[in-house]
Amino acid sequence: MKLTKIAGNTFWIPGPTNVGVFVFKDKYTLLIDSGDNNQDARLYASILGQAELNIKYIINTHEHHDHWGGNHYLREQYPGSVFYASEQTALFIENSFLFPLYIYGGNPPPSLVRGVGGTRSAYIDHRLESGTMRINDEKFDIIPLPGHSLGQTGIATRERVCFLGDALFSPEILDKYGFPFLLDVAQQYQTMNRILDLPYDLFVLGHAERIYTADQIPGLVELNRSRLDHCMELLLDLLQQPKTREELLEEVIILEDLEPDFHEYCLLHSTIGGMISHLMLNSGLALQLENGKAYYYQK
C-alpha cells in the first residue's frame, strides 16, 4: 500500500478496501473510509506520517465493517479527529450489533458477530446530508448511493474525483462473488442510474485495482446492471416451481458454483431475501405457507 496521487489534493491508498485521502492546506487530511481493523488504520497512519501528513477528518461511506473498522484506532491515536457518516450509516456504526442481527434474522452466533465487526461500536460526530458540505474550508459533494446498504454515500472532491464506496463493483469482484451483497434492489437500480449522471472525471471504487474515468463508467454500470439482471432472472427461473428461501439459496450456490463460508452464507441469505421482496413487489411473485414452510413461486 502507498499514498498515490489522483489529481491535485486528492489521493488514494489502494488496498483490499481502497481509502481516499484529501490533503488540506494545513497538512491535515480527510480519509474516506478507514479499512477493516486497527491494523489497516495503523498502516494508513504510517503512510501518511511518512508524507508528513496528519489525520483529522474521516468519512465512512457505509456501515460495512471493512469501511469503518479502523475508526477505533484513529479515534484513540488522533484525539481531535472528527468522524462523518450518513444518518443511517451512523446508526449501524454506533450500534454495531445491528448488522449481524439483521443479516442473521435473530440473535446471531458469536462467530458471525465477530466476522462482521459487530462486537465494538464507534461514535460518529456528524451526520452527512445530500448536497455540498464544507470541511476545513474545503467543499465536498455528498451523494446518496443506497442499495448495497441503506445509507451509503459517495464523496466528490474539488478535483472532480468521486469516491463511490461499494455502489459499483469491479469485474474482478463480480467474478469472485457472483451474488454481491445487496440490501435493496430497487434502490440499487436507481443508484446505478444516478451514477451515470454524475458530473465527475474520475471514480474510485471501494474494491478495485484501478481508477475509472468518466468514459469508462457507463460500461461498468452496464456490467453491474447485467449481473443484477442475471441474478433476478435466475431467481425467477428457479421459482417457476415453489421453493423456500433456503431451497432457493441452495440452488443458487450450486448453480453459481459458490463456496461461501458461514459469514458469506448469511450475506447471501440476506441478499436473496431482498431480491425476493423486490420480485414480490414488481414481478408477481407469490407466497404460500404450507406444512410449516413459506414457499415462493411465480403466479
C-alpha positions in Angstrom: 0.0 0.0 0.0 1.2 3.5 -0.7 -0.2 7.1 -1.0 -0.9 7.6 -4.7 -1.9 11.0 -6.2 -5.0 11.1 -8.3 -5.3 14.8 -9.0 -4.5 18.0 -7.1 -5.0 17.4 -3.4 -6.9 14.2 -3.9 -5.1 10.9 -3.3 -5.9 7.2 -2.6 -4.3 4.3 -0.8 -5.1 1.2 -2.8 -5.7 -2.0 -0.8 -8.3 -4.6 0.0 -10.5 -1.7 0.8 -9.5 1.4 -1.1 -9.2 4.5 1.1 -9.5 8.1 -0.3 -7.3 10.9 1.0 -7.8 14.6 0.6 -4.9 16.8 1.8 -5.8 20.3 3.2 -3.5 23.3 3.1 -2.7 22.9 6.8 -1.4 19.3 6.1 -4.4 17.7 7.8 -6.1 15.0 5.8 -9.6 13.7 5.2 -9.8 9.9 5.0 -12.7 8.4 3.0 -13.2 5.1 4.9 -10.8 3.6 7.4 -10.3 0.0 6.5 -11.3 -3.2 8.2 -9.4 -3.0 11.5 -6.8 -1.4 13.7 -4.0 -2.9 11.6 -5.3 -1.3 8.5 -5.7 2.1 10.2 -2.3 1.9 11.7 -0.8 1.3 8.2 -2.7 4.3 6.8 -1.5 6.5 9.6 2.1 5.3 9.0 1.9 6.0 5.3 0.5 9.5 5.8 3.0 10.1 8.6 5.9 9.4 6.2 4.5 12.1 4.0 4.4 14.5 7.0 0.6 14.5 6.9 -1.8 14.3 9.8 -5.2 12.6 10.1 -8.1 14.7 11.4 -11.3 14.0 9.4 -12.8 10.7 8.5 -15.9 9.9 6.3 -17.3 6.4 6.3 -19.2 5.7 3.1 -21.3 3.0 4.6 -21.8 0.7 7.5 -20.0 -2.5 6.4 -17.1 -3.2 8.7 -14.3 -3.2 6.1 -15.1 0.5 5.6 -15.2 1.7 9.2 -13.3 -0.9 11.2 -10.3 1.4 11.6 -12.3 4.1 13.3 -11.4 2.8 16.8 -7.6 3.1 16.2 -8.0 6.6 14.6 -10.2 7.9 17.4 -7.6 6.7 20.0 -4.5 7.8 18.2 -5.9 11.1 17.0 -8.0 12.5 19.8 -9.1 15.6 17.8 -10.3 13.5 14.9 -13.8 14.1 13.5 -16.0 11.4 12.0 -18.8 11.8 9.5 -21.4 9.4 8.1 -25.0 9.5 6.9 -27.8 9.1 9.4 -28.5 5.5 8.5 -24.8 4.6 8.3 -24.1 6.1 11.7 -27.0 4.1 13.2 -25.2 0.9 12.4 -21.7 2.0 13.2 -22.8 3.3 16.6 -24.8 0.1 17.2 -22.6 -2.5 15.6 -24.7 -5.4 16.8 -27.5 -4.4 14.4 -25.7 -5.5 11.2 -25.2 -9.2 12.3 -28.7 -9.1 13.8 -30.3 -8.2 10.5 -28.3 -10.5 8.2 -29.0 -13.4 10.5 -32.6 -12.6 11.3 -32.3 -13.1 15.1 -29.7 -13.1 17.9 -26.6 -14.2 15.9 -24.0 -16.7 16.9 -20.7 -15.2 18.2 -18.7 -16.3 15.1 -20.9 -14.2 12.9 -20.8 -11.2 15.2 -17.0 -11.3 15.2 -16.9 -11.9 11.4 -18.8 -8.8 10.6 -17.4 -6.5 13.2 -20.4 -6.5 15.5 -18.5 -6.6 18.8 -17.4 -3.0 19.1 -19.3 0.2 18.1 -17.8 3.5 17.1 -19.1 7.1 17.7 -19.9 9.3 14.7 -19.6 13.1 15.3 -21.6 14.5 12.4 -24.3 13.3 10.1 -23.9 13.8 6.3 -26.6 15.2 4.3 -27.0 15.3 0.5 -25.5 18.3 -1.2 -22.4 20.4 -0.7 -20.7 20.5 2.7 -17.7 22.3 3.9 -14.9 20.6 5.9 -11.9 22.6 7.0 -12.8 25.4 4.5 -13.0 22.9 1.5 -16.2 22.0 -0.3 -17.2 18.4 -0.9 -20.2 16.9 -2.7 -22.2 14.4 -0.7 -24.1 12.0 -2.9 -26.6 9.4 -1.6 -26.0 6.0 -3.2 -28.2 3.4 -1.4 -28.8 -0.1 -2.5 -25.8 -2.1 -1.3 -26.5 -0.6 2.1 -29.2 1.7 3.5 -27.2 4.9 3.9 -24.3 4.5 1.5 -22.8 7.9 0.5 -20.5 9.0 -2.3 -18.0 11.8 -1.8 -16.5 14.1 -4.5 -13.6 16.5 -4.2 -12.9 19.8 -5.9 -10.7 17.9 -8.4 -13.8 16.2 -9.7 -12.8 12.8 -8.2 -15.7 10.8 -6.8 -15.4 8.0 -4.3 -18.3 5.6 -4.7 -17.9 3.2 -1.8 -19.5 -0.1 -2.9 -22.1 1.4 -5.1 -20.4 -0.3 -8.1 -18.2 -3.4 -8.2 -15.2 -4.1 -10.4 -15.3 -7.0 -12.8 -12.9 -8.9 -10.5 -15.3 -8.6 -7.5 -18.3 -9.6 -9.7 -16.5 -12.7 -10.9 -15.4 -13.6 -7.4 -18.6 -13.3 -5.5 -21.3 -13.9 -8.2 -24.1 -12.6 -6.0 -22.5 -9.5 -4.3 -24.2 -8.4 -1.1 -27.2 -6.2 -1.7 -29.9 -4.8 0.5 -32.4 -3.0 -1.7 -32.7 -4.0 -5.4 -34.9 -1.0 -6.4 -32.6 1.5 -4.8 -29.6 -0.2 -6.4 -31.1 0.2 -9.9 -31.8 3.9 -9.1 -28.2 4.4 -7.8 -26.7 3.0 -11.0 -28.8 5.5 -13.0 -27.7 8.3 -10.7 -24.1 7.4 -11.2 -24.5 7.8 -14.9 -25.5 11.4 -14.4 -22.7 12.4 -12.0 -20.5 15.2 -13.4 -17.1 14.0 -12.3 -14.0 13.0 -14.2 -12.6 10.1 -12.1 -14.2 7.5 -9.9 -12.8 5.3 -7.1 -14.5 2.1 -6.1 -14.2 0.6 -2.6 -12.8 -2.6 -4.1 -10.9 -2.3 -7.4 -7.4 -2.2 -8.6 -7.8 0.8 -10.8 -9.5 4.2 -11.1 -12.2 4.6 -13.6 -12.6 7.6 -16.0 -16.0 9.1 -16.7 -15.9 7.5 -20.2 -15.5 4.1 -18.5 -18.3 4.4 -16.0 -21.2 3.6 -18.4 -19.6 0.3 -19.3 -19.0 -0.5 -15.6 -22.6 0.4 -14.7 -23.8 -1.8 -17.5 -21.7 -4.7 -16.2 -23.2 -4.2 -12.7 -26.7 -3.9 -14.1 -26.3 -7.0 -16.2 -25.1 -9.0 -13.2 -28.0 -7.8 -11.2 -30.4 -8.6 -14.0 -28.9 -12.1 -14.3 -29.4 -12.7 -10.5 -33.1 -11.6 -10.7 -33.7 -13.6 -13.8 -32.1 -16.7 -12.3 -34.4 -16.4 -9.2 -37.5 -16.1 -11.4 -36.5 -19.1 -13.4 -35.9 -21.2 -10.3 -39.2 -20.0 -8.8 -41.3 -21.5 -11.7 -41.7 -24.2 -9.1 -42.4 -23.3 -5.4 -39.3 -23.1 -3.2 -38.5 -22.0 0.2 -35.9 -19.2 0.7 -33.4 -21.8 1.9 -34.0 -24.1 -1.1 -33.6 -21.2 -3.4 -30.3 -20.2 -1.8 -29.1 -23.8 -2.0 -29.8 -23.9 -5.8 -28.1 -20.5 -6.3 -25.0 -21.6 -4.5 -24.8 -24.8 -6.6 -25.6 -23.2 -10.0 -23.3 -20.3 -9.5 -20.5 -22.5 -8.2 -20.2 -20.5 -4.9 -18.3 -21.8 -1.9 -19.4 -19.5 0.9 -18.2 -19.6 4.5 -20.8 -19.1 7.2 -20.3 -15.3 7.1 -20.8 -15.2 3.3 -23.7 -17.7 3.6 -25.6 -15.2 5.9 -24.8 -12.3 3.5 -26.2 -14.4 0.6 -29.3 -15.4 2.6 -29.9 -11.7 3.3 -29.3 -10.7 -0.4 -31.8 -13.4 -1.6 -34.3 -12.1 0.9 -34.1 -8.6 -0.5 -34.4 -10.0 -4.1 -37.5 -12.0 -3.2 -39.1 -8.9 -1.7 -38.3 -7.0 -4.9 -39.8 -9.7 -7.1 -42.9 -9.9 -4.9 -43.5 -6.2 -5.5 -42.6 -6.0 -9.1 -42.8 -9.4 -10.8 -45.9 -11.0 -9.4 -44.1 -13.4 -7.1 -46.5 -15.1 -4.7 -46.1 -16.6 -1.2 -47.8 -19.6 0.3 -47.5 -21.2 3.7 -47.7 -25.0 3.7 -46.7 -27.7 6.2 -44.8 -25.2 8.2 -42.8 -23.7 5.3 -43.0 -20.5 3.3 -42.9 -21.2 -0.4 -42.3 -18.6 -3.1 -43.4 -19.1 -6.7 -44.4 -17.4 -9.9 -48.1 -17.0 -10.3 
